[in-house]
Each structure stands twice: as C-alpha cells, then as structure tokens.
Amino acid sequence: MRRFIVKYSSEIENYSFADRENGLAILEAPSAPVGAEVIADVTGNDFYSPEAVIRRNGRIITLEIERKWLVRIPENIGEFPYETIEQDYLSAESGFRGRIRKLDDRFIYTEKAPTSDPRVRIENEREITREEYSSLKEKTVGNTIKKRRYLIPYNGLVFELDVFENSDDNDLALMEAELEDRESSVEPPPFIEIVGEVTDDPYYTNRNLASMKIIRLLKK
C-alpha cells in the first residue's frame, strides 16, 4: 500500500483516508488514484510515519503560510538582529523540493511541496548533523544562496528581511512574513519601502535565485 498527499475532492470519496485537513488528505492506495490531484508521494517518507505525527501532536500535514515583498533596505537595518544563512537545493523528488541550510552553527533539512494557493506550501523540517549536511551538499543543484536575514518585529509579526550577498541590486532585499492562516491581514513596517508584493511570482523563490550566478532582484 502506498501513501499520497492529495487535494481532497468529492471524486475520491470512495478511497480510504488516513486523515485529512486544510483541504488536503493522506490517501492510502496501491497506486496514484484516478481523479485525484496528487501533491506528493509520501510512501516511506519519515515525516509521515506514525511517530512523526505523534511528535507533531497529531498534525498530519504541516503548512507554511506566508507573503513576500520586494523592498528597499531601510537605513536603520543595523538596529535589528540577524542570522547568517547559507542554503542549497536538491533536485525535486516525489513532489517535494529539498533544501539544506547552514544557519549560524546549525544545519537544517527542509522539504516543501506547493499547493494550489501560492501563499501556502506543505513544509517539513528537521535538524541534521554536520555529516548529513556535508553528504547532502554533494547532491545539490545550482548556486549557494548566502544572505543575512534580519528579524524585524512589528504589529505582532516578525518580518524576515533577506539581504543577499551576491546581488547586483545593493539597495534591494526580499521580506517575508509567516501567517497563522490565509485570511490574516498584514501591515508591513511603515519605515520599509515596498517595491511590490511578489508572493505569487515564482521568479522570487530562493530556488530560482540560486540558478543565477549574480542575483537580480529587479527583473529587467
């Protein structure tokens, strides 16, 4: 028996579901079901083992909900704490896109899968050892993203502003905010100039930026 994350619909009600939430379901079937929009094949994926679900307090699917903006770097950026990040990407597999990240002295593996809403992605994450990181580093594609991530608290949210090391737009950055749900309203910090919202634009994914030897945040 195989397991799939699918978009729930009435066409597949006759199948057996381990669980479903947020319009998605874990479906058990011998093969990918006809009529189902398959998000990812999670057969054998450790993030979906019974033990992993227990660690998530019963949550079957973990979602990341965020919005993203292209912004100008504010003059007072030095007032905020930052993290130093290096990240690389793995080839997409079984619907998931893998990423490894060196975050100061920590090493993190993340896998993501898109949903029908560009603001919402399935996200699984765990810390890995330095040895695991080095092994995965040999399998990455594209260039390493190097950036400082400034943490800017405002109006109940923490805005993450990424300044990229290898960019030809020295006054521009990307800023993200993670939300509790799709309908959450967001008011960006008033001292940050918004060039435009880019949540729906695949050009501004870090995976795409990693394909560039020189990062161009302002599309020509």
Backbone hydrogen bonds in HBPLUS format (Angstrom, degrees):
<---DONOR---> <-ACCEPTOR-->    atom                        ^
c    i                          cat <-CA-CA->   ^        H-A-AA   ^      H-
h    n   atom  resd res      DA  || num        DHA   H-A  angle D-A-AA Bond
n    s   type  num  typ     dist DA aas  dist angle  dist       angle   num
A0002-ARG N   A0029-ALA O   2.87 MM  27  5.43 154.3  1.94 133.1 139.7     1
A0029-ALA N   A0002-ARG O   2.96 MM  27  5.43 155.1  2.02 143.7 151.7     2
A0042-VAL N   A0003-ARG O   2.94 MM  39  5.51 145.5  2.06 135.5 144.8     3
A0004-PHE N   A0027-LEU O   2.88 MM  23  5.20 154.6  1.94 146.8 155.4     4
A0027-LEU N   A0004-PHE O   2.76 MM  23  5.20 165.7  1.78 157.8 161.0     5
A0005-ILE N   A0040-ALA O   2.84 MM  35  5.23 167.8  1.85 157.8 162.1     6
A0039-ILE N   A0005-ILE O   2.74 MM  34  5.41 154.2  1.81 145.6 153.5     7
A0040-ALA N   A0005-ILE O   3.32 MM  35  5.23 158.3  2.37 134.1 137.2     8
A0006-VAL N   A0025-ALA O   2.92 MM  19  5.39 158.0  1.97 150.1 157.4     9
A0025-ALA N   A0006-VAL O   2.90 MM  19  5.39 145.6  2.02 152.3 160.2    10
A0007-LYS N   A0037-GLU O   2.91 MM  30  5.40 156.9  1.97 150.8 158.0    11
A0008-TYR N   A0023-GLY O   2.94 MM  15  5.55 159.9  1.98 137.0 142.3    12
A0012-ILE N   A0009-SER O   3.24 MM   3  5.97 165.2  2.27 118.0 121.9    13
A0013-GLU N   A0010-SER O   3.37 MM   3  5.32 162.8  2.41 113.6 110.6    14
A0015-TYR N   A0012-ILE O   3.21 MM   3  5.76 167.4  2.23 115.9 119.7    15
A0028-GLU N   A0016-SER O   3.19 MM  12  5.93 172.8  2.19 167.3 169.6    16
A0018-ALA N   A0026-ILE O   2.97 MM   8  5.59 153.4  2.04 152.3 160.0    17
A0026-ILE N   A0019-ASP O   2.96 MM   7  5.67 166.7  1.98 160.4 163.0    18
A0021-GLU N   A0024-LEU O   2.82 MM   3  5.44 146.1  1.93 148.5 159.9    19
A0024-LEU N   A0021-GLU O   2.86 MM   3  5.44 165.3  1.88 125.5 129.4    20
A0036-ALA N   A0033-PRO O   3.40 MM   3  5.68 162.5  2.43 123.8 123.7    21
A0041-ASP N   A0094-SER O   3.03 MM  53  5.15 148.9  2.13 128.0 137.7    22
A0045-ASN N   A0042-VAL O   3.02 MM   3  4.98 168.3  2.04 120.1 120.7    23
A0048-TYR N   A0045-ASN O   2.95 MM   3  5.73 163.8  1.98 123.8 129.2    24
A0049-SER N   A0046-ASP O   3.30 MM   3  5.22 169.4  2.31 108.2 107.4    25
A0052-ALA N   A0049-SER O   3.06 MM   3  5.23 119.8  2.43 102.1 116.6    26
A0053-VAL N   A0049-SER O   3.08 MM   4  6.41 158.3  2.13 157.0 163.2    27
A0054-ILE N   A0050-PRO O   3.04 MM   4  6.28 153.2  2.11 145.8 152.8    28
A0055-ARG N   A0051-GLU O   3.05 MM   4  6.35 153.6  2.12 142.9 149.9    29
A0056-ARG N   A0052-ALA O   3.07 MM   4  6.38 133.1  2.30 139.0 151.5    30
A0056-ARG N   A0053-VAL O   3.10 MM   3  5.02 130.2  2.36  92.5 106.1    31
A0058-GLY N   A0053-VAL O   2.85 MM   5  5.15 152.2  1.93 149.6 151.1    32
A0057-ASN N   A0054-ILE O   2.91 MM   3  5.04 146.7  2.02 115.6 115.8    33
A0059-ARG N   A0056-ARG O   3.17 MM   3  5.34 166.9  2.18 110.0 113.7    34
A0123-GLU N   A0062-THR O   2.89 MM  61  5.74 166.8  1.91 150.1 153.8    35
A0064-GLU N   A0121-ARG O   2.70 MM  57  5.22 163.7  1.72 161.6 167.4    36
A0121-ARG N   A0064-GLU O   2.92 MM  57  5.22 156.4  1.97 146.0 153.9    37
A0179-LEU N   A0065-ILE O   2.71 MM 114  5.39 167.2  1.72 150.3 154.3    38
A0066-GLU N   A0119-ARG O   2.98 MM  53  5.45 158.7  2.03 152.1 156.9    39
A0067-ARG N   A0177-ALA O   3.08 MM 110  5.58 150.1  2.17 147.8 156.1    40
A0177-ALA N   A0067-ARG O   3.03 MM 110  5.58 144.4  2.17 152.8 158.6    41
A0198-VAL N   A0068-LYS O   2.85 MM 130  5.53 157.6  1.90 133.2 140.6    42
A0069-TRP N   A0175-MET O   2.77 MM 106  5.21 155.4  1.83 152.7 160.8    43
A0175-MET N   A0069-TRP O   2.89 MM 106  5.21 161.8  1.92 152.9 158.0    44
A0070-LEU N   A0196-GLY O   2.84 MM 126  5.42 168.2  1.86 171.6 173.2    45
A0195-VAL N   A0070-LEU O   2.77 MM 125  5.39 150.4  1.86 144.3 152.1    46
A0196-GLY N   A0070-LEU O   3.26 MM 126  5.42 150.7  2.35 145.3 144.5    47
A0071-VAL N   A0173-ALA O   2.92 MM 102  5.41 174.4  1.92 155.3 157.1    48
A0173-ALA N   A0071-VAL O   2.91 MM 102  5.41 151.0  2.00 149.8 152.5    49
A0072-ARG N   A0193-GLU O   3.00 MM 121  5.49 155.2  2.06 153.5 160.6    50
A0073-ILE N   A0171-ASP O   2.83 MM  98  5.48 161.0  1.87 137.6 143.8    51
A0077-ILE N   A0074-PRO O   3.23 MM   3  5.47 150.3  2.32 119.5 117.1    52
A0079-GLU N   A0076-ASN O   2.96 MM   3  5.70 168.0  1.98 125.2 128.8    53
A0080-PHE N   A0077-ILE O   3.18 MM   3  5.92 172.3  2.18 123.6 125.9    54
A0151-LEU N   A0081-PRO O   2.99 MM  70  5.86 162.8  2.02 159.0 162.1    55
A0083-GLU N   A0149-ARG O   2.90 MM  66  5.14 147.7  2.00 131.8 140.7    56
A0149-ARG N   A0083-GLU O   2.87 MM  66  5.14 167.4  1.89 153.0 157.2    57
A0104-ASP N   A0084-THR O   3.07 MM  20  5.55 150.1  2.17 165.3 166.2    58
A0085-ILE N   A0147-LYS O   2.95 MM  62  5.42 175.5  1.95 171.1 169.9    59
A0147-LYS N   A0085-ILE O   3.01 MM  62  5.42 162.5  2.04 153.4 157.3    60
A0086-GLU N   A0102-LYS O   3.00 MM  16  5.10 152.0  2.08 142.7 150.8    61
A0102-LYS N   A0086-GLU O   2.73 MM  16  5.10 165.7  1.75 158.6 163.8    62
A0087-GLN N   A0145-ILE O   2.90 MM  58  5.21 154.2  1.97 144.4 152.6    63
A0145-ILE N   A0087-GLN O   2.91 MM  58  5.21 167.5  1.92 163.5 160.7    64
A0088-ASP N   A0100-ILE O   2.94 MM  12  5.43 154.8  2.00 150.8 159.0    65
A0100-ILE N   A0088-ASP O   2.95 MM  12  5.43 160.2  1.99 145.1 151.3    66
A0141-VAL N   A0089-TYR O   2.76 MM  52  5.80 155.5  1.82 158.6 166.2    67
A0090-LEU N   A0098-GLY O   2.96 MM   8  5.01 171.3  1.96 133.8 134.1    68
A0093-GLU N   A0096-PHE O   2.81 MM   3  5.38 160.2  1.85 159.4 164.5    69
A0096-PHE N   A0093-GLU O   2.93 MM   3  5.38 158.2  1.98 126.7 126.2    70
A0097-ARG N   A0112-LYS O   2.71 MM  15  5.22 152.6  1.78 147.6 157.0    71
A0112-LYS N   A0097-ARG O   3.05 MM  15  5.22 154.4  2.12 128.4 135.2    72
A0099-ARG N   A0110-THR O   2.73 MM  11  5.17 143.3  1.86 161.6 166.9    73
A0110-THR N   A0099-ARG O   2.88 MM  11  5.17 166.2  1.90 156.1 158.4    74
A0101-ARG N   A0108-ILE O   2.86 MM   7  5.15 149.5  1.95 150.9 158.5    75
A0108-ILE N   A0101-ARG O   2.90 MM   7  5.15 160.3  1.94 150.4 156.5    76
A0103-LEU N   A0106-ARG O   2.85 MM   3  5.08 155.8  1.91 141.7 148.8    77
A0106-ARG N   A0103-LEU O   2.92 MM   3  5.08 164.9  1.95 124.5 129.3    78
A0128-ILE N   A0107-PHE O   2.88 MM  21  5.47 164.6  1.90 134.5 138.9    79
A0109-TYR N   A0126-ARG O   2.87 MM  17  5.55 169.0  1.88 176.6 174.2    80
A0126-ARG N   A0109-TYR O   2.98 MM  17  5.55 156.1  2.04 158.3 165.3    81
A0111-GLU N   A0124-ASN O   2.90 MM  13  5.33 158.4  1.95 149.4 155.6    82
A0124-ASN N   A0111-GLU O   2.92 MM  13  5.33 160.8  1.96 158.9 164.4    83
A0113-ALA N   A0122-ILE O   3.01 MM   9  5.10 148.3  2.11 135.0 141.6    84
A0122-ILE N   A0113-ALA O   2.88 MM   9  5.10 158.3  1.93 162.4 161.6    85
A0120-VAL N   A0117-ASP O   2.93 MM   3  5.43 162.1  1.96 121.0 126.9    86
A0133-TYR N   A0129-THR O   2.96 MM   4  6.20 162.0  1.99 150.9 156.1    87
A0134-SER N   A0130-ARG O   2.94 MM   4  6.18 158.8  1.98 146.7 152.0    88
A0135-SER N   A0131-GLU O   3.01 MM   4  6.23 155.1  2.07 147.2 153.8    89
A0136-LEU N   A0132-GLU O   2.95 MM   4  6.19 164.3  1.97 155.1 158.7    90
A0137-LYS N   A0133-TYR O   2.84 MM   4  5.96 145.6  1.96 146.4 157.0    91
A0139-LYS N   A0136-LEU O   2.87 MM   3  5.31 156.6  1.93 114.1 122.0    92
A0140-THR N   A0137-LYS O   3.42 MM   3  5.45 171.1  2.43 108.2 109.1    93
A0143-ASN N   A0210-ALA O   2.75 MM  67  4.88 171.3  1.76 145.3 146.7    94
A0165-GLU N   A0146-LYS O   2.86 MM  19  5.57 172.3  1.86 154.6 152.6    95
A0148-ARG N   A0163-VAL O   2.95 MM  15  5.25 156.8  2.01 147.1 152.0    96
A0163-VAL N   A0148-ARG O   2.89 MM  15  5.25 165.5  1.91 155.1 158.9    97
A0150-TYR N   A0161-LEU O   2.81 MM  11  5.01 164.6  1.83 150.3 146.3    98
A0161-LEU N   A0150-TYR O   2.87 MM  11  5.01 164.5  1.90 148.6 152.1    99
A0152-ILE N   A0159-PHE O   2.81 MM   7  4.95 171.7  1.81 154.3 156.5   100
A0159-PHE N   A0152-ILE O   2.84 MM   7  4.95 163.8  1.87 140.4 135.1   101
A0154-TYR N   A0157-LEU O   2.81 MM   3  5.45 164.0  1.84 159.3 163.5   102
A0157-LEU N   A0154-TYR O   3.01 MM   3  5.45 167.0  2.03 120.8 124.8   103
A0160-GLU N   A0176-GLU O   2.90 MM  16  5.20 162.4  1.93 150.3 155.0   104
A0176-GLU N   A0160-GLU O   2.88 MM  16  5.20 154.2  1.95 139.4 146.6   105
A0162-ASP N   A0174-LEU O   2.68 MM  12  5.25 164.3  1.70 170.6 170.3   106
A0174-LEU N   A0162-ASP O   3.23 MM  12  5.25 155.8  2.29 142.8 146.0   107
A0215-ILE N   A0166-ASN O   2.83 MM  49  5.97 160.1  1.87 164.5 158.6   108
A0168-ASP N   A0215-ILE O   3.03 MM  47  6.28 159.2  2.07 167.8 166.2   109
A0172-LEU N   A0169-ASP O   3.09 MM   3  5.54 169.7  2.10 120.4 123.2   110
A0184-SER N   A0181-ASP O   3.28 MM   3  5.64 168.8  2.29 113.2 116.4   111
A0192-ILE N   A0189-PRO O   3.17 MM   3  5.75 164.2  2.20 121.4 123.3   112
A0201-ASP N   A0198-VAL O   3.05 MM   3  5.14 160.2  2.09 109.4 115.7   113
A0204-TYR N   A0201-ASP O   3.11 MM   3  5.99 156.9  2.16 125.3 129.0   114
A0205-THR N   A0202-PRO O   3.25 MM   3  5.47 166.5  2.27 113.1 112.5   115
A0208-ASN N   A0205-THR O   3.09 MM   3  5.34 121.8  2.44 101.3 114.5   116
A0209-LEU N   A0205-THR O   3.05 MM   4  6.44 160.3  2.09 150.7 156.6   117
A0210-ALA N   A0206-ASN O   2.87 MM   4  6.06 140.1  2.03 143.8 154.0   118
A0211-SER N   A0208-ASN O   2.95 MM   3  5.34 156.4  2.01 109.9 117.7   119
A0212-MET N   A0209-LEU O   3.07 MM   3  5.50 164.5  2.09 113.7 118.4   120
